[in-house]
Amino acid sequence: MSTPPRRGRLRPTRVAALLLLVVPILEVMALVGVGQVIGGWPTFFLLVAMSIVGAWLIRLEGARAWTALTQALQSGRMPARELADGMLVLIGGTLLLTPGFLTDIVGLALVLPFTRPVARRLLESVISRRLIAQTSFMGEVPGFRGPGTAPTAGPDAGRRPSSAGGDVVEGEIIDE
């Protein structure tokens, strides 16, 4: 079963390839522009200073994200927010350590604790859209209507999920 080609949508690989071509060009243009305004050496020292501040921020926010993750795991709750924060700090830190002003701006937005929630909500919406798009094709499978619904065919047709929050799967354990 092949999927029909998508029209009007860019694939993630094409977006990444486009970014790998466009971002360095924009970074060089920004470096040249800043260099013309403040001079070559001040531009160099500004880039070094931004990398040092970025490394310090990564260490600080990475430690906070790690502490929050371990606390969530120890308390027994799903650490979705903490994992997203850790991923955003990792991506933002990589951008902060990459020389350039534009990547530093995006990196700061991902690392700083007061701008990270906006990035987290954007990340959550992208992931949920992708999951919905990928699971919507599952509606075409006979007997499957999506999570939390009763099967439409087979021996369990019409059965409801248990009230404990999940489906009851009856089976037999055979110890060989």
GIMOPE-V576695 format. One line per field, one symbol per residue. phi: phi as a letter, one per 30 degrees, with the letter a starting at -180 (. if undefined). A space follows every 10 residues. Layout:
phi->???
This chain:
phi->.ccdddcicd dedddddddd dddddddddd dddddddcjd dddddddddd dddddddddd dddddddddd dddddicddd dddddddddd dddddddddk dddddddddd cddccdeddd dddddddddd dddddddddd ddibcjdicd dcbjdceidc ddddjbdccd abcccc
